């Protein structure tokens, strides 16, 4: 029998005790969740290396996780629903995206409540750490999991990590590649036992960096006690790489080395399952949310993948076989899923992008909730296959996922044919928006992309989705139908078709193709969670030097402005001031021309006929579309009201959209009118 206990270390008023409508004030509970599980129980058998975990005197495996709960101070005023936020790389994110709040890992003051959406609805918002590679700091949620050994001996194996700098000057990286993440220590300090390479693009032949030009060490600096000036020292370190020549932008650096002491990362699924199940079902005084009736799970990006994997692996049934989440809302996960539950996993690593971490196990069949057959391997599978415990699903994704995260595979078969989803699933494409859309207004910025980053506001959709999910799970009220591009209506297209549709905007570089998904062979024990690194690229008969066998990835069709036609079009897309895309090529010197992580583009329209003539821009100018800024605001409000009528937006958000559109949508837009 699995056990869990919540140790509450801190209890205090949230948002200075201010009331939220009829719900009243909230309080914040935080502490540690203490887990003890039976490694032999069927409910836990999926966890890779659990049989190699240390056990206590009762034969149980123990681990701990940070948790936090925001809940009504008066339990009688709660709506008896738990909203579980997976967070992202240890960060709490739900308040930022659902409440339009200032992001904080220590939510406490009124600014962290934002517009109070969760609180006005009476939700208890909960977090528990699930990611075992996070290091403490900056308020991140930390999960402490055990290290696996085999018959009392240290486990070692080859692992692979990438280092991709966005600025020059760095000489040292932790072996995880991320400052905030645990690094697997090298089993040998001899660099001849490892291979360090660099290449310009993912499919280029790597250049080997000689073993005497780098070391397992760290570059330290500080004020000298004697000299009173800055001093530098190079110290051996089995969890850092030191490269004196410096890591330069425009290169993908890769290290393959023998690591030791794998953490049992798959326990992250167990932590979420047992924590949410406890809050939902435990009827003792030990449960601060006793009486909970429904539980909903939300994850975005990395944690959207985690949530899809959680459901696929059967963790939505707790150790007693009861349903954990009544509904799940994976957002911007694309077709991703598998990447955490294997030996030497590093959960902080992103899914396979076009440039970064391209050869990643994160996107593995099955990609869709519906049953389908992998045409490359013959395997048949689905994410949803346990009707008694599978949750309702809202899968939401932006234009970026179609270009970067193989999003079309979430609702097509592996050859790109439309794949009808189960009745318990809705898939929504948030047209012409990007992977991460900060709900708070800010001026356009470029970073290392060729264009401004996409600035389409979409947070209003989160609020409508949660209301719709709760109605679906509670009363059976059907939500709006899926809104996605399809082959049937010619709105899901191949790259050549898209390229012919996209306007020839002067000075605008497009991508040469969306992010392909190659078939990778991680070795004969991959299904057991033991990966061969690097994987083997599986080639077809006619492409021995190409990207190998690949799955069909398609993108949304676009209109004459270059904006997506299908899906749910936010007010800013229905009444645009520019072209908003899901892609943004890297600038010269940073992997030129290839997609920059998850960034989309905002490409302003010409503002006047004179500008259009001077630039040769084929798109209609702003003043031809909206003669005045009031006309623009009116168009935004009309689009918002149409979305409310469709059940895709809440009435309360119409006024917010109107406010955002005032004065030509400044500061979000670059406009001189």
BAKOL-174142 format. One line per 8 residues: number of its first residue (from 1); their letters; for each residue x, y, z of C-alpha. Coordinates in pm, whole numbers. Layout:
REM BAKOL-174142
NUM) a) X:Y:Z  ... $
//
This chain:
REM BAKOL-174142
1) xxxxxxxx) 0:0:0  132:343:-93  148:603:183  154:981:174  165:1241:449  158:1617:411  383:1807:650  258:2165:658 $
9) xxxxxxxx) 553:2389:746  391:2726:676  33:2853:680  -50:3217:614  -305:3448:444  -277:3482:68  -297:3822:-104  -292:4001:232 $
17) xxxxxxxx) -622:3837:322  -822:4029:61  -1162:3876:-23  -1239:3735:-368  -1607:3781:-443  -1836:3536:-266  -1545:3303:-192  -1382:3541:52 $
25) xxxxxxxx) -1014:3538:147  -761:3264:69  -480:3105:265  -155:2948:154  -25:2615:282  325:2493:202  551:2213:316  668:1867:216 $
33) xxxxxxxx) 483:1565:85  633:1245:228  587:933:17  644:565:94  559:316:-181  575:-57:-236  818:-121:-524  650:-455:-593 $
41) xxxxxxxx) 295:-318:-622  143:-339:-968  55:32:-957  425:119:-936  576:-139:-1169  610:106:-1460  877:313:-1282  1216:241:-1439 $
49) xxxxxxxx) 1481:127:-1187  1235:118:-896  1352:-235:-821  1701:-87:-776  1594:178:-524  1699:165:-157  1427:34:76  1345:96:440 $
57) xxxxxxxx) 1289:-168:709  936:-228:576  1059:-282:222  920:53:106  1084:318:-114  1071:668:34  1098:1007:-133  986:1366:-67 $
65) xxxxxxxx) 852:1663:-260  773:2029:-201  403:2117:-216  193:2433:-199  -184:2486:-187  -393:2802:-222  -741:2739:-82  -1036:2937:56 $
73) xxxxxxxx) -986:3028:422  -1344:2915:479  -1362:2559:339  -1741:2587:313  -1694:2848:39  -1465:2631:-178  -1608:2485:-498  -1471:2142:-398 $
81) xxxxxxxx) -1243:2133:-700  -867:2098:-708  -675:2256:-994  -331:2097:-1011  -63:2300:-1188  229:2086:-1302  440:2400:-1316  735:2404:-1550 $
89) xxxxxxxx) 1091:2320:-1454  1002:2377:-1090  819:2705:-1158  455:2776:-1070  276:2896:-1382  -104:2869:-1352  -162:3202:-1177  34:3378:-1450 $
97) xxxxxxxx) -167:3230:-1737  -517:3188:-1588  -521:3494:-1362  -304:3727:-1575  -87:3759:-1265  272:3862:-1214  474:3541:-1218  612:3428:-883 $
105) xxxxxxxx) 735:3104:-731  638:3249:-393  279:3362:-458  167:3568:-163  81:3932:-241  -224:4070:-429  -27:4110:-754  20:3731:-755 $
113) xxxxxxxx) -358:3684:-758  -393:3889:-1078  -758:3920:-1177  -855:3660:-916  -1012:3416:-1163  -932:3097:-970  -1028:3255:-640  -1357:3402:-759 $
121) xxxxxxxx) -1447:3053:-880  -1353:2894:-546  -1080:2662:-675  -807:2517:-457  -488:2555:-662  -223:2296:-580  136:2221:-672  363:1929:-587 $
129) xxxxxxxx) 715:1886:-721  737:1613:-983  1075:1685:-1147  1364:1506:-977  1645:1697:-1147  1565:2045:-1014  1811:2210:-777  1688:2439:-497 $
137) xxxxxxxx) 1684:2812:-567  1456:3090:-686  1161:2925:-511  1161:2624:-744  964:2312:-644  1207:2029:-564  1147:1653:-572  1404:1441:-389 $
145) xxxxxxxx) 1422:1093:-539  1663:807:-461  1958:694:-669  1946:349:-824  2217:87:-769  2241:-263:-911  2320:-537:-658  2479:-271:-442 $
153) xxxxxxxx) 2705:-152:-725  2716:191:-890  2528:206:-1221  2705:374:-1512  2617:430:-1877  2680:660:-2171  2464:973:-2179  2443:1271:-2413 $
161) xxxxxxxx) 2393:1643:-2347  2389:1954:-2564  2518:2304:-2493  2382:2583:-2716  2497:2934:-2615  2300:3245:-2707  2592:3475:-2623  2972:3443:-2639 $
169) xxxxxxxx) 3202:3416:-2341  3092:3108:-2146  3370:2861:-2074  3191:2641:-1820  2860:2456:-1813  2717:2210:-1564  2697:1867:-1726  2317:1891:-1733 $
177) xxxxxxxx) 2355:2194:-1960  2129:2396:-1726  2230:2587:-1414  1907:2499:-1231  1928:2125:-1297  2106:1831:-1135  2400:1696:-1336  2496:1331:-1355 $
185) xxxxxxxx) 2856:1312:-1245  3111:1166:-1479  3245:823:-1386  3587:916:-1527  3774:1245:-1518  3979:1133:-1820  3847:1326:-2119  3971:1051:-2350 $
193) xxxxxxxx) 3681:842:-2219  3432:1095:-2353  3359:1259:-2690  3308:1634:-2716  3194:1771:-3054  3041:2071:-3223  2835:2116:-3538  2652:2403:-3706 $
201) xxxxxxxx) 2320:2229:-3769  2166:1908:-3630  2240:1690:-3936  2594:1818:-3994  2887:1584:-3938  3021:1671:-3591  3369:1815:-3549  3551:1637:-3267 $
209) xxxxxxxx) 3713:1873:-3018  4042:1711:-2908  4040:1573:-2554  4332:1794:-2448  4137:2109:-2530  3873:2069:-2259  3835:1915:-1914  3591:1812:-1646 $
217) xxxxxxxx) 3638:2125:-1439  3480:2454:-1342  3596:2810:-1397  3566:3000:-1068  3617:3370:-1004  3599:3603:-707  3778:3871:-509  4125:3771:-396 $
225) xxxxxxxx) 4186:3784:-20  4546:3899:-66  4541:4088:-394  4199:4255:-348  4145:4217:-720  3944:3967:-922  4101:3622:-926  4027:3316:-1133 $
233) xxxxxxxx) 4080:2948:-1064  4016:2630:-1260  3911:2347:-1032  3848:1983:-1126  3478:1901:-1112  3300:1578:-1201  2977:1764:-1280  3110:2050:-1500 $
241) xxxxxxxx) 3271:2085:-1841  3539:2351:-1896  3628:2463:-2249  3896:2739:-2241  3833:2844:-2602  3478:2938:-2503  3139:2815:-2622  3041:3026:-2923 $
249) xxxxxxxx) 2691:3104:-3057  2603:2939:-3385  2733:2599:-3277  2564:2297:-3124  2810:2149:-2874  2751:1789:-2767  2914:1578:-2499  2883:1201:-2473 $
257) xxxxxxxx) 3031:1072:-2149  2995:788:-1899  2769:904:-1615  2701:741:-1279  2427:724:-1017  2099:754:-1210  1811:913:-1024  1476:736:-1039 $
265) xxxxxxxx) 1296:1013:-1223  982:811:-1302  876:862:-940  758:1204:-1052  446:1039:-1198  386:856:-870  422:1179:-672  155:1356:-877 $
273) xxxxxxxx) -79:1056:-875  -62:994:-501  -72:1364:-405  -380:1446:-613  -550:1120:-514  -493:1203:-148  -646:1550:-187  -942:1406:-375 $
281) xxxxxxxx) -1023:1093:-173  -877:1112:178  -1153:1186:432  -937:1233:740  -835:1554:914  -487:1510:760  -627:1623:425  -653:2005:409 $
289) xxxxxxxx) -891:1974:111  -1118:1705:252  -1444:1687:58  -1294:1751:-285  -1522:1628:-563  -1328:1697:-885  -963:1730:-983  -827:1892:-1299 $
297) xxxxxxxx) -467:1884:-1420  -296:2145:-1637  51:2141:-1785  213:2361:-2046  499:2272:-2277  729:2037:-2084  455:1960:-1832  196:1918:-2105 $
305) xxxxxxxx) 416:1636:-2232  441:1507:-1878  62:1507:-1841  13:1319:-2169  270:1060:-2056  102:1038:-1714  -227:942:-1877  -70:710:-2137 $
313) xxxxxxxx) 115:508:-1873  -198:456:-1666  -120:684:-1373  -466:838:-1388  -570:531:-1190  -442:554:-834  -309:258:-633  -670:160:-551 $
321) xxxxxxxx) -782:188:-913  -972:515:-868  -970:796:-1125  -726:1073:-1031  -793:1363:-1270  -1147:1409:-1397  -1012:1630:-1673  -669:1719:-1807 $
329) xxxxxxxx) -557:2020:-2007  -218:1966:-2174  -118:2291:-2341  149:2346:-2609  278:1991:-2571  254:1927:-2943  288:1556:-3016  532:1508:-2727 $
337) xxxxxxxx) 510:1257:-2449  784:1010:-2353  1112:1142:-2214  1120:1120:-1834  1079:759:-1724  1411:612:-1833  1754:556:-1679  1966:873:-1662 $
345) xxxxxxxx) 1677:1087:-1776  1715:1462:-1754  1356:1597:-1744  1458:1961:-1778  1562:1899:-2141  1318:2041:-2396  1131:1836:-2651  1306:1792:-2985 $
353) xxxxxxxx) 1309:2126:-3164  1435:2194:-3514  1772:2315:-3381  1793:2231:-3009  1778:1877:-2868  1661:1755:-3206  1745:1389:-3147  1532:1347:-2836 $
361) xxxxxxxx) 1305:1062:-2729  1037:1316:-2628  825:1257:-2940  754:887:-2955  457:694:-3087  170:706:-2997  127:1076:-3064  -252:1093:-3054 $
369) xxxxxxxx) -525:1014:-2803  -699:798:-3065  -588:451:-3172  -366:449:-3479  -91:247:-3644  268:361:-3679  329:308:-4051  707:294:-3996 $
377) xxxxxxxx) 708:24:-3728  365:-140:-3752  292:-73:-3384  -67:10:-3287  -136:222:-2978  -318:524:-2829  -275:761:-2535  -631:694:-2417 $
385) xxxxxxxx) -696:323:-2375  -839:281:-2023  -1201:388:-2046  -1273:339:-1675  -1007:583:-1559  -913:796:-1860  -991:1167:-1804  -1168:1414:-2025 $
393) xxxxxxxx) -909:1596:-2239  -866:1949:-2370  -551:1947:-2585  -463:2304:-2679  -176:2413:-2899  -59:2718:-3086  73:2767:-3435  424:2714:-3297 $
401) xxxxxxxx) 354:2350:-3211  268:2273:-3573  601:2418:-3685  828:2321:-3398  669:2040:-3193  508:1828:-3467  164:1931:-3344  -29:1791:-3641 $
409) xxxxxxxx) 52:1438:-3521  -170:1497:-3217  -472:1466:-3446  -348:1282:-3757  -208:939:-3817  165:903:-3880  116:968:-4253  -74:1291:-4202 $
417) xxxxxxxx) -431:1169:-4251  -707:1313:-4032  -757:1094:-3724  -1097:1127:-3550  -1052:1173:-3176  -1248:1001:-2898  -1568:1172:-2780  -1390:1253:-2455 $
425) xxxxxxxx) -1130:1468:-2633  -1130:1819:-2773  -832:1960:-2962  -804:2335:-3015  -550:2516:-3231  -498:2871:-3106  -437:3023:-3447  -134:3239:-3525 $
433) xxxxxxxx) -21:3249:-3162  309:3129:-3018  418:2870:-2764  449:3111:-2470  219:3413:-2464  284:3646:-2172  -61:3782:-2073  89:4106:-1942 $
441) xxxxxxxx) 146:4383:-2193  500:4451:-2309  674:4611:-2604  779:4394:-2902  1122:4235:-2874  1350:4033:-3100  1612:3843:-2902  1814:3626:-3141 $
449) xxxxxxxx) 1528:3585:-3389  1504:3749:-3729  1168:3905:-3641  982:4042:-3344  848:3765:-3120  479:3684:-3164  263:3894:-2928  -89:3751:-2971 $
457) xxxxxxxx) -278:3752:-2640  -453:3422:-2559  -496:3403:-2180  -871:3457:-2215  -892:3110:-2369  -754:2943:-2055  -1037:3081:-1843  -1308:2975:-2087 $
465) xxxxxxxx) -1151:2631:-2121  -1156:2568:-1746  -1520:2673:-1715  -1604:2444:-2007  -1405:2154:-1858  -1580:2188:-1523  -1923:2192:-1686  -1830:1887:-1895 $
473) xxxxxxxx) -1702:1687:-1598  -1981:1797:-1363  -2301:1804:-1568  -2199:1642:-1895  -2247:1967:-2087  -2056:1926:-2412  -1784:2184:-2478  -1734:2350:-2816 $
481) xxxxxxxx) -1627:2111:-3091  -1258:2076:-3170  -1117:2362:-3376  -822:2234:-3573  -679:2239:-3924  -777:1928:-4121  -689:1763:-4448  -1058:1727:-4523 $
489) xxxxxxxx) -1113:2103:-4553  -765:2179:-4696  -660:2383:-4392  -387:2136:-4285  -126:2148:-4558  223:2044:-4655  506:2294:-4662  497:2352:-5038 $
497) xxxxxxxx) 130:2446:-5024  189:2675:-4726  486:2841:-4899  270:2921:-5203  7:3078:-4975  236:3290:-4758  273:3651:-4881  608:3768:-5020 $
505) xxxxxxxx) 678:4027:-4750  998:4222:-4827  1286:4135:-4595  1103:3848:-4425  1280:3514:-4400  1058:3210:-4355  1163:2863:-4244  1276:2617:-4509 $
513) xxxxxxxx) 1047:2352:-4358  870:2264:-4033  1050:2052:-3776  1060:1698:-3915  1031:1398:-3686  1285:1129:-3777  1257:769:-3667  1525:714:-3402 $
521) xxxxxxxx) 1650:382:-3267  1749:413:-2900  1853:49:-2878  1699:-289:-2794  1629:-199:-2430  1459:135:-2495  1117:-6:-2401  1268:-104:-2065 $
529) xxxxxxxx) 1386:252:-2011  1754:198:-2089  1854:413:-2385  2148:380:-2620  2317:717:-2670  2348:851:-2923  2047:702:-3099  2072:561:-3448 $
537) xxxxxxxx) 1896:754:-3723  1689:498:-3915  1729:554:-4288  1517:449:-4580  1648:284:-4892  1666:610:-5086  1796:850:-4821  2119:716:-4672 $
545) xxxxxxxx) 2256:1069:-4626  1931:1248:-4543  1727:1291:-4226  1610:931:-4240  1263:783:-4224  1026:1040:-4082  667:1097:-3981  447:1338:-4177 $
553) xxxxxxxx) 430:1682:-4017  183:1937:-4157  104:2302:-4082  -204:2529:-4084  -302:2702:-4407  -275:3082:-4411  -469:3375:-4554  -341:3659:-4773 $
561) xxxxxxxx) -185:3825:-4466  0:3509:-4367  -220:3448:-4062  -355:3102:-3985  -701:3030:-4128  -818:2737:-3912  -857:2703:-3537  -962:2946:-3267 $
569) xxxxxxxx) -862:3294:-3380  -797:3531:-3088  -930:3886:-3124  -582:4006:-3221  -579:3754:-3507  -932:3830:-3625  -850:4203:-3625  -474:4196:-3695 $
577) xxxxxxxx) -215:4471:-3698  41:4240:-3851  124:3887:-3955  152:3655:-3655  332:3326:-3714  433:3022:-3513  792:3033:-3643  1086:3272:-3614 $
585) xxxxxxxx) 1422:3194:-3781  1742:3239:-3585  1946:3547:-3674  2284:3538:-3844  2551:3397:-3614  2305:3201:-3398  2218:2907:-3624  2098:3130:-3905 $
593) xxxxxxxx) 1769:3039:-4069  1666:2754:-3842  1378:2787:-3596  1461:2970:-3272  1332:2748:-2993  957:2811:-2951  936:3169:-3078  681:3289:-3329 $
601) xxxxxxxx) 694:3614:-3525  510:3945:-3530  561:4120:-3865  388:4462:-3858  164:4566:-4145  257:4879:-4339  68:5162:-4172  -19:5375:-4474 $
609) xxxxxxxx) -50:5346:-4850  272:5549:-4877  461:5296:-4666  312:5008:-4864  428:5168:-5190  774:5247:-5054  834:4895:-4923  651:4689:-5182 $
617) xxxxxxxx) 463:4511:-4906  171:4313:-5055  -40:4337:-4738  -310:4600:-4693  -201:4890:-4470  -339:4948:-4122  -536:5263:-4212  -713:5084:-4496 $
625) xxxxxxxx) -833:4826:-4245  -911:5058:-3956  -943:5430:-4039  -905:5525:-3671  -780:5367:-3352  -1142:5355:-3236  -1227:5150:-3544  -950:4908:-3449 $
633) xxxxxxxx) -1080:4878:-3094  -1433:4822:-3227  -1307:4538:-3447  -1135:4375:-3149  -1452:4400:-2939  -1664:4252:-3220  -1423:3957:-3249  -1430:3907:-2872 $
641) xxxxxxxx) -1810:3904:-2861  -1816:3647:-3142  -1587:3420:-2938  -1811:3460:-2634  -2111:3354:-2845  -1920:3041:-2948  -1838:2949:-2588  -1468:3006:-2644 $
649) xxxxxxxx) -1432:3320:-2432  -1593:3459:-2116  -1801:3776:-2113  -1573:3927:-1849  -1283:3921:-2095  -1452:4142:-2354  -1373:4453:-2152  -1014:4336:-2101 $
657) xxxxxxxx) -971:4295:-2476  -1115:4641:-2533  -871:4792:-2284  -577:4614:-2448  -680:4744:-2790  -694:5109:-2685  -451:5337:-2868  -365:5079:-3137 $
665) xxxxxxxx) -284:4809:-2884  20:4983:-2743  266:4888:-2602  217:4536:-2739  233:4657:-3100  500:4849:-3288  294:5120:-3451  362:5490:-3510 $
673) x) 8:5610:-3590 $
//
